[in-house]
Amino acid sequence: MKCFSPKIRTGLLCCALSALTSCARLDHSTNSGLQRELIERSRQGLALAQYQTRPVLQINLLLFDGSSKRLEVACCSRAEAPTISRNRLVVVDMTSSPSLNPLRVSPSDFLQQLRVCGGQVVVMDTRNTVLARSEIRIWPAEVSLSPDERLFAFVSALQGGQQRDQGLYVAGFGKGEARKLMNVTRPTSHDGYQVHTTVDWSPDGKSLVFNGDGAVLLVDLRTGRSRKVADGSAPLWSPSGDWISYVTPDREAALLNVSSGESRRIDPGKKTGTPLEWSPDGKYLLILEGEGSHVPYGCLWVYRVSDGAFVPIPNYYGTGGPRAQWIQL
């Protein structure tokens, strides 16, 4: 390095740092065609969304041209378990529920507070208009809307319930009642890593997919019967119904062919713990790499299902931040 001038040495150092911190350099090659395709799709309103609950509930929108926007959610002053389902903004309105803090009260008082904890499920469109609100109240849990948006599924308990009452439920809006399909003990970790519990509907609205006891299960909505289709967690159904994305027990991204029952790993050697999010048209998946990526704390990638092409999301690093999901504005 002594034979180079200070300016050249600085340039070489910048290049080296770029190589060591760029998701595109060492983990996957960036597909320029997919990159142009996503930029064009952004002009048509396709974006990534991340909820932020503090200090106010809002959605941070990231477009593929590198620009960003913010959308403040005005449905409620305090909300939990925000998610995007069927391109709708869904939260559990906890405005009237007591704040839970197990560190400030005795165990018996905390259990008592837990029994009265609960909130209504609120559904909004991308213009912030409230479309539906449930009368039943549930413990905070990620909610999945049915294809016709008349029902919702969740893995948790109803307000007033106890730990033993947790299960897989389906409920309706308005005065619709909740129906418990099966008991569920929500996993907290596997080999020291957080396990993400998801539930999702088949496009025909006849079945649910979710993870329980380390397995990906299909549940018949009419009978409540379940069958195991894979070992793993965090399953999500593709919009076409042909595929189910999930995370294997060793934390790799995988796709299950619903017809054949065969699975394939789509990002071998890279670890993930978050659901593989489908774009609204089913063409792309989001994969958040953790271990195995050379960048500390991982990188977020868009994966094109048709040909396996990858594109990194600029300036998105880390597995501890808010979960990114697709949204069509």
C-alpha positions in Angstrom: 0.0 0.0 0.0 3.0 2.3 0.5 3.5 2.5 -3.3 0.1 4.1 -3.7 -0.7 7.8 -3.1 -3.0 8.7 -0.1 -5.9 9.3 -2.5 -5.6 5.9 -4.2 -5.2 4.2 -0.8 -8.4 5.9 0.4 -10.2 4.7 -2.8 -9.0 1.1 -2.3 -10.1 1.1 1.3 -13.6 2.4 0.3 -13.8 -0.4 -2.3 -12.8 -3.0 0.3 -15.3 -1.7 2.8 -18.0 -1.7 0.2 -17.3 -5.3 -0.7 -17.4 -6.3 3.0 -20.7 -4.5 3.7 -22.6 -4.9 0.4 -25.2 -7.7 0.3 -24.7 -7.9 -3.5 -21.0 -8.5 -3.6 -20.5 -11.8 -1.8 -23.8 -13.4 -1.0 -25.7 -13.3 -4.3 -25.1 -11.7 -7.7 -27.7 -8.9 -8.3 -29.9 -9.5 -11.2 -30.1 -6.2 -13.1 -33.2 -7.2 -15.0 -35.1 -7.9 -11.8 -33.8 -4.7 -10.4 -35.2 -2.7 -13.3 -38.4 -4.7 -13.1 -38.9 -3.8 -9.4 -38.2 -0.1 -10.0 -40.9 -0.1 -12.7 -43.3 -2.0 -10.3 -42.6 0.7 -7.7 -43.9 3.3 -10.2 -47.1 1.3 -10.2 -47.4 1.4 -6.4 -45.5 -1.8 -5.3 -43.5 -1.1 -2.1 -42.2 -2.7 1.1 -43.8 -1.7 4.4 -42.7 -1.7 8.0 -44.9 -0.9 10.9 -43.6 1.4 13.6 -45.7 1.5 16.9 -43.8 4.2 18.8 -44.2 7.1 19.3 -47.2 6.8 17.0 -48.5 4.0 14.9 -47.3 4.5 11.4 -46.0 2.6 8.3 -42.7 3.3 6.8 -42.8 2.6 3.0 -39.7 1.8 1.0 -39.9 1.9 -2.8 -37.5 0.1 -5.0 -36.0 3.3 -6.5 -34.6 4.0 -3.0 -37.2 6.6 -2.0 -39.4 6.3 1.1 -42.7 7.5 2.5 -44.6 7.4 5.7 -48.2 6.6 6.3 -49.7 7.4 9.8 -52.3 4.9 11.0 -55.1 6.8 12.6 -57.4 4.0 13.8 -56.3 3.9 17.4 -54.0 5.4 19.9 -52.4 2.1 21.0 -52.2 -1.0 18.8 -50.4 -4.3 18.9 -49.6 -7.1 16.4 -49.7 -4.9 13.3 -49.5 -6.8 10.0 -50.5 -6.6 6.4 -53.0 -9.3 5.2 -54.6 -9.4 1.7 -53.1 -5.9 1.2 -55.0 -4.6 4.2 -53.6 -2.9 7.2 -54.6 -5.0 10.2 -54.0 -4.2 13.9 -55.3 -5.2 17.3 -56.7 -2.1 18.9 -55.5 -2.1 22.5 -56.5 1.5 23.4 -58.9 0.5 26.2 -56.8 -2.5 27.4 -54.4 -2.2 30.4 -50.7 -2.0 29.6 -49.0 -5.2 30.7 -45.7 -5.1 32.5 -44.7 -8.3 34.3 -41.7 -6.5 35.9 -43.9 -4.0 37.8 -46.5 -6.2 39.3 -46.7 -9.5 41.2 -47.1 -12.8 39.2 -50.7 -13.1 40.4 -51.6 -9.5 39.5 -50.0 -10.0 36.1 -52.1 -13.1 35.4 -55.2 -11.1 36.4 -54.3 -8.3 34.0 -53.6 -10.9 31.3 -57.2 -12.2 31.6 -58.7 -8.7 30.9 -56.1 -7.9 28.2 -57.5 -7.8 24.7 -58.4 -5.7 21.8 -60.6 -5.5 18.7 -59.3 -6.5 15.3 -59.3 -3.5 13.0 -58.9 -3.7 9.2 -58.0 -0.6 7.1 -57.2 0.0 3.5 -54.1 1.7 2.2 -55.9 5.1 2.4 -56.4 4.6 6.2 -60.2 4.0 5.9 -61.5 1.6 8.5 -63.2 -1.3 6.7 -64.1 -3.6 9.5 -63.9 -3.9 13.3 -64.5 -7.1 15.3 -66.8 -7.1 18.4 -64.8 -9.9 19.9 -61.6 -9.0 21.6 -58.4 -11.1 21.5 -55.0 -11.2 23.0 -52.5 -9.5 20.7 -51.8 -11.8 17.8 -51.0 -11.7 14.1 -54.3 -11.9 12.2 -54.8 -13.4 8.7 -57.8 -12.3 6.6 -59.9 -14.7 4.6 -59.9 -14.2 0.8 -63.4 -12.6 1.0 -62.3 -10.6 4.1 -65.4 -11.7 6.0 -63.4 -13.8 8.5 -60.1 -13.7 10.2 -57.8 -16.4 11.7 -55.4 -16.0 14.6 -53.3 -18.1 17.1 -53.9 -16.8 20.5 -56.8 -16.5 23.1 -59.9 -14.5 23.5 -60.1 -11.7 26.1 -60.8 -13.3 29.5 -59.0 -16.4 28.6 -56.0 -18.1 30.2 -52.8 -19.7 28.9 -54.6 -23.0 28.4 -57.2 -21.4 26.2 -54.7 -20.5 23.5 -55.5 -22.1 20.2 -56.1 -21.6 16.5 -59.3 -19.6 16.0 -61.5 -18.4 13.2 -63.9 -15.4 13.8 -66.0 -13.0 11.9 -66.4 -9.2 12.1 -69.3 -7.3 13.6 -71.2 -9.8 15.9 -69.5 -12.8 14.4 -68.4 -15.4 17.0 -65.0 -17.1 17.3 -64.7 -20.8 16.6 -61.7 -22.7 18.1 -60.3 -25.2 15.7 -57.7 -26.7 17.9 -55.6 -26.2 21.0 -52.1 -24.7 20.4 -49.1 -24.2 22.6 -47.2 -21.3 21.0 -43.5 -22.1 20.7 -41.1 -19.5 22.1 -37.8 -20.7 20.8 -36.0 -23.5 19.1 -32.3 -24.2 19.7 -32.2 -20.7 21.3 -33.8 -18.9 18.4 -37.3 -17.2 18.3 -39.9 -19.2 16.5 -42.4 -17.2 14.4 -45.9 -18.5 14.5 -48.0 -17.7 11.4 -51.4 -18.6 10.1 -52.6 -18.1 6.5 -55.6 -19.0 4.3 -55.6 -21.0 1.1 -56.8 -18.9 -1.8 -60.1 -20.9 -2.0 -60.8 -20.1 1.7 -61.2 -23.8 2.6 -58.0 -24.5 4.5 -55.5 -22.8 6.8 -51.8 -23.4 7.1 -49.9 -22.7 10.4 -47.1 -24.1 12.5 -47.5 -26.0 15.7 -45.2 -28.4 17.6 -42.4 -27.8 15.0 -44.5 -28.8 12.0 -46.2 -27.1 9.2 -49.9 -28.1 9.3 -52.8 -27.9 6.9 -56.2 -27.5 8.7 -59.5 -28.2 7.0 -61.7 -25.2 8.0 -64.9 -27.3 7.9 -63.8 -30.3 10.0 -60.9 -28.8 12.0 -58.8 -31.8 11.1 -55.1 -31.2 10.5 -52.3 -33.0 8.7 -48.6 -32.4 8.7 -47.0 -31.4 5.4 -43.5 -30.5 6.5 -41.2 -29.9 9.5 -40.7 -26.2 10.1 -42.3 -22.9 11.0 -43.6 -19.6 9.6 -45.7 -20.9 6.7 -47.4 -18.6 4.2 -49.6 -19.6 1.2 -48.8 -18.2 -2.2 -51.5 -16.1 -3.9 -51.8 -18.8 -6.6 -52.2 -21.6 -4.0 -49.5 -23.7 -5.7 -46.8 -23.1 -3.0 -46.3 -22.7 0.7 -43.2 -20.8 1.9 -41.8 -21.8 5.2 -38.6 -21.9 7.4 -37.0 -25.4 7.9 -36.0 -26.6 11.4 -32.4 -25.6 10.6 -33.7 -22.1 9.7 -33.4 -22.2 5.9 -35.9 -20.8 3.4 -37.9 -23.4 1.6 -40.9 -23.8 -0.7 -43.4 -26.7 -0.5 -45.3 -27.7 -3.7 -48.9 -28.2 -2.4 -49.8 -30.6 -5.2 -46.8 -32.9 -5.0 -45.8 -32.4 -1.4 -42.2 -31.9 -2.4 -40.0 -29.3 -0.8 -37.0 -27.4 -2.0 -34.6 -25.0 -0.3 -34.2 -21.8 -2.1 -31.4 -20.1 -0.2 -29.1 -22.9 0.9 -26.5 -22.1 3.6 -28.2 -18.9 4.7 -30.2 -18.8 7.9 -33.5 -16.9 8.4 -36.1 -16.8 11.2 -38.8 -14.6 9.7 -41.6 -15.5 7.3 -40.9 -15.5 3.6 -43.3 -12.8 2.5 -45.2 -13.3 -0.9 -45.7 -10.2 -3.1 -49.4 -9.7 -3.9 -49.1 -11.2 -7.3 -47.0 -14.2 -6.0 -44.0 -13.4 -8.3 -41.6 -12.5 -5.5 -40.5 -13.5 -2.0 -38.8 -11.5 0.7 -35.9 -13.4 2.3 -34.2 -11.9 5.4 -30.8 -13.6 5.7 -29.3 -13.8 9.1 -26.4 -16.2 9.7 -24.6 -17.2 6.5 -24.7 -13.7 5.1 -21.3 -12.1 5.3 -22.8 -8.8 6.4 -23.3 -8.5 10.2 -26.9 -8.9 11.2 -28.0 -10.0 7.7 -29.5 -8.7 4.5 -33.0 -8.5 3.0 -33.4 -9.9 -0.5 -36.1 -10.0 -3.1 -36.2 -13.5 -4.7 -38.0 -14.0 -8.0 -39.8 -17.4 -7.9 -39.7 -18.1 -11.7 -36.0 -18.1 -12.1 -34.3 -17.8 -8.7 -33.0 -14.2 -9.3 -32.0 -12.1 -6.3 -31.9 -8.4 -5.7 -30.8 -6.8 -2.4 -32.8 -4.1 -0.6 -30.5 -1.1 -0.1 -29.8 0.1 3.4 -31.8 -2.7 5.0 -29.6 -4.5 7.5 -30.3 -6.4 10.6 -32.7 -9.1 11.8 -33.9 -7.3 14.9 -35.9 -4.5 13.2 -39.5 -4.4 12.2 -40.6 -7.1 9.8 -40.9 -6.0 6.2 -44.0 -6.9 4.2 -45.3 -6.2 0.7 -47.9 -3.6 0.0 -49.6 -2.4 -3.2 -50.5 1.3 -3.0 
